[in-house]
Amino acid sequence: MTKEQYLLEHQAYQEKVAAYSLALTTLSWDAYTIAPKKGAPYRNKMAAFLSGELFSITTDPSVIERIEAMSHLDYDEITNREIAQMKKEIDKTRYIPKDVYVAYNNLVRDANDVWEEAKSTSNYELFKPILKKLIEQTKLVMSYRKDSRSIYEQLLDDYETNMGIKEYDAFFSKLRSDIVPLIHQIKAKNIERPKWMSAKVPLDQQAKVVERLAQFLDYSKDSGQISLSVHPFSQDFSAHDNRVTVRYLEDNFTSSIFALIHEVGHATYNGQVNEAYDGRYIRKSMTFGLHESQSRFLENMLGRSKAFWESFYTEIQDLVPLLKTVSLDEFISGINHVQASLIRIEADELTYPLHVMVRYEIEKGLFDGSLGVENLDQVWADKIEEYLGVRPQNASVGVLQDVHWSGAMFGYFPTYALGSAYSAQWMSALRKDMDVEETLRNQDFKKIKAWLKDKIHTHGGVYEPQELLLRVTQETFNPQYYVDYLKDKVKHIIES
């Protein structure tokens, strides 16, 4: 077969995979948002069947043979990189028996329904058996790989290329030594959380704020959708179909604000990938750390700044009458309030990485055998209390608060802290090209969006994180940007 024939077959194969993936993505979106719970067993069964068919397609010997052959041929840079990535991905699944793969996917889909019920009733005992099975089956599936590294080492690399236990241990060690002392200093000041932040705000008012923020962030209903879910998330369907969800808490209305900004960060990244990559593997192969860097960039680097809100805060006050008595400065102080809390997605920027560190340490234990699922709710509570000085009184605000383990996304959590660190490095580069505050005050977010597209988004998954950081910032990953950013942010509190 000629080089060109290989490429034509490869393109047809990618279209077929994209079609199956779109169907599964749609089923997943429905399950988390609008699908009736009673239909879950049948829906999950059909989704597992489609997953099995897709597995058969991607592990077909002829596909593996073709990608292997193409990896030794020279195409354009994008195709060469894509083939290398696909070969690596196929090597992860090619040796797994189909029945094992299908059963695993079915288990993951069932686990979400169990988690939702367990979380709503704060019942860890309900979730514990299926969590144990998820860990066991993850270990089984991973055992089929021809990889000598530990299972957790491989899982970490699945979510962030070239980041393993050694690298994450060093990263978290730096955060622990540089950030924990700041948290203790601020805690000693006993600064109360502003009362307005826990005042009840009707859900319809919150929804109007979310709509206004979407407008500010250039998130259009023509290519997006805002829905409700138990845990906020974003879903990429195609270049012109990127959806997000939020959740509304009557007594914590800023939660929906930052959930929206965060998820739009993900959606913007997906929506600005080069359209020519639609249907190709390279379109969605960005690492999770890179993706989190975009959501955290919008949420924190921009969304918690005074300049972000200055030009339209009076509009927000009109939408939420409660804020009529809260000045802009008081609002900014409130959304940047530093206080140890129980919920990761609502944590302030300073304490946030410690929430991630707790999950990282627990996952390491679950996969090296030093921890089991028995009493994991208490292990969780002990670690949160050790690092943050607060203790969850029930599993719903403790071990059950995140959806990730029900989706068998072990190894994902560390990318949240890593993404935050990347975002500080992006901001340093952005400031060299424009006056960020003035751009925000002028409500010209499109200018920032265009910069992100040109420098980061358009490439999709072409470049690995270190390569992209070097291209954009002239440095590989440097966590000092993140540490300096956090120190500068709380300097006025410590010195007050």
C-alpha positions, -999 to +999 in steps of 0.1 A: +000+000+000+013+035-009+018+063+016-011+082+001-034+051+003-025+047+040-035+083+046-069+080+028-078+049+048-067+067+080-089+096+072-119+073+066-111+055+099-110+088+118-144+098+105-159+065+116-144+068+151-156+104+153-192+093+145-192+067+173-176+091+197-202+117+190-230+092+198-214+082+230-207+118+240-244+127+234-255+097+256-231+108+283-243+144+282-279+133+284-272+110+313-256+138+334-282+164+325-317+156+312-321+118+309-346+102+332-330+081+359-353+051+354-340+048+318-304+045+330-300+007+330-311+003+294-293+034+283-261+023+299-264-012+283-268+004+248-239+028+255-217-002+266-226-019+233-215+011+213-183+013+234-176-023+226-181-017+189-158+013+190-133-008+209-134-034+181-129-007+155-099+009+172-082-024+181-088-040+147-055-056+136-057-038+103-059-005+121-030-013+143-010-025+114-017+007+094-009+031+122+023+011+129+033+014+092+024+051+091+045+058+122+076+049+100+065+072+071+070+109+068+038+131+064+033+167+074+042+177+110+006+175+123-001+141+109+032+127+121+025+139+156-011+126+154+000+092+144+025+090+172-002+100+197-026+075+183-001+047+184+006+054+221-032+055+228-038+022+209-010+005+228-030+012+260-061-008+248-050-032+221-044-061+245-075-058+266-101-085+259-133-070+245-156-085+271-134-070+299-134-036+282-172-036+277-178-047+313-155-020+325-174+008+306-207-005+318-195-005+354-183+031+350-217+042+337-236+024+365-212+039+391-223+074+383-259+066+392-248+050+425-226+080+433-254+105+427-277+087+451-249+082+477-240+119+475-276+131+478-280+109+509-245+113+523-241+075+523-205+064+517-215+028+525-237+028+494-208+039+472-181+019+488-187-015+471-188+000+436-157+022+443-138-010+454-149-026+422-139+004+401-104+003+416-101-035+411-113-033+375-091-003+367-061-023+379-073-053+358-077-032+326-043-016+332-026-049+337-031-058+300-008-029+290+027-037+281+041-011+305+065-018+333+056+013+353+033+012+383-004+014+376-008+048+392+023+061+373+006+051+341-027+067+351-010+100+359+007+100+325-026+092+308-039+126+320-007+146+317+021+135+295+055+131+313+041+139+347+046+111+372+048+105+409+083+120+411+073+152+393+040+156+412+057+149+446+082+177+438+054+201+427+032+195+457+062+196+480+069+232+468+033+242+473+033+227+508+064+245+518+055+279+502+018+281+506+008+263+538+026+289+560+006+316+543-027+298+551-017+295+587-008+332+589-042+342+574-061+318+595-046+333+627-062+367+617-097+352+621-111+372+592-148+364+588-164+355+555-186+383+544-222+376+554-236+386+520-218+356+504-241+331+522-273+352+519-300+335+499-302+345+463-332+332+442-322+308+415-338+329+388-316+358+397-285+336+396-295+323+362-297+359+349-262+366+362-249+334+345-265+346+312-248+380+315-215+364+322-218+342+292-224+373+271-193+390+286-172+359+278-185+357+242-201+323+249-229+321+223-260+300+223-254+295+186-226+271+195-231+265+232-256+255+258-259+261+296-276+232+315-279+220+351-261+190+366-251+177+400-214+186+393-206+213+368-188+202+337-182+210+300-187+187+270-171+190+236-191+178+206-175+197+177-160+230+168-194+247+169-210+226+197-195+231+232-218+228+261-215+236+298-234+229+330-237+248+363-254+242+396-273+268+416-269+269+454-294+293+470-271+302+499-239+303+479-247+322+447-211+329+437-207+291+432-226+293+399-207+324+388-173+307+390-186+273+378-198+291+346-166+310+341-145+278+347-165+257+323-166+283+296-128+283+298-129+246+288-156+253+261-136+282+247-105+260+243-125+233+225-143+258+203-111+276+192-092+246+180-084+248+143-117+238+125-096+217+101-090+193+129-127+185+134-132+147+135-094+141+139-077+126+170-055+157+173-085+179+180-092+165+214-058+152+225-048+182+247-036+171+281-059+176+311-034+200+327-035+222+296-073+221+296-075+229+333-051+258+327-076+274+304-106+270+328-085+282+358-072+311+337-106+324+330-120+316+365-092+330+386-066+350+366-094+370+350-127+363+368-115+371+403-098+404+393-114+438+399-110+448+363-132+419+351-162+432+370-156+470+369-175+478+337-207+459+345-209+454+382-238+478+384-257+455+360-250+426+383-264+446+412-296+453+392-299+415+386-292+406+423-307+434+445-289+419+475-257+434+460-270+469+461-255+473+495-222+456+485-197+479+469-175+467+441-144+466+464-164+446+490-175+422+462-140+417+450-128+411+486-155+386+491-149+365+460-112+364+470-118+357+506-093+331+520-107+306+544-102+269+547-134+251+535-146+217+527-156+219+490-129+218+464-147+236+436-157+264+460-123+268+476-103+300+474-072+301+453-047+297+482-063+266+498-074+250+465-042+231+457-043+215+491-077+200+483-061+185+452-031+173+472-054+153+496-070+135+466-035+128+451-022+113+483-053+091+487-052+079+451-015+070+455-025+049+486-054+032+468-032+020+440+000+011+459-021-009+484-014+012+515-050+023+515-083+005+509-119+017+505-128+007+541-131+038+562-120+059+533-145+086+544-126+089+577-092+089+560-104+117+538-118+137+568-085+132+587-064+145+558-086+175+552-084+183+589-046+179+589-040+202+559-069+227+562-080+226+598-116+218+590-134+185+592-163+173+571-192+161+592-207+139+565-195+121+533-215+144+509-191+173+517-162+149+521-152+118+501-184+119+479-182+155+468-165+149+435-178+129+405-144+118+393-140+084+411-174+073+399-160+078+364-128+059+372-108+090+365-080+081+388-050+103+382-070+132+370-071+153+402-034+165+402-040+182+368-063+207+386-034+221+406-010+218+377-035+237+354-036+265+380+001+267+379+002+267+341-024+295+341-001+318+361+026+313+334+002+321+306-009+353+324+028+364+326+031+360+288-003+377+281+008+408+301+037+413+278+014+416+248-015+437+263-028+457+292-050+430+306-069+452+331-077+479+305-089+452+280-113+438+306-125+473+317-133+479+280-154+447+279-131+435+251-128+399+262-127+390+225-092+405+223-080+381+251-099+353+235-081+359+202-047+358+219-056+325+236-067+311+202-035+322+184-011+311+211-027+281+226-062+269+214-058+267+177-031+239+181-055+214+197-033+185+210-005+190+185+020+201+212+028+186+246+026+210+276+063+216+279+066+224+241+036+248+242+048+266+273+082+271+257+066+284+225+043+309+243+063+319+274+099+310+263+102+288+293+092+252+302+070+247+332+081+269+361+058+267+393+075+298+407+050+319+386+021+303+405+037+306+439+046+343+432+011+350+420-005+335+451+019+353+475+013+386+457-025+380+459-026+376+497+002+400+505-022+427+516-040+404+539-009+392+557+005+427+560-028+442+573 
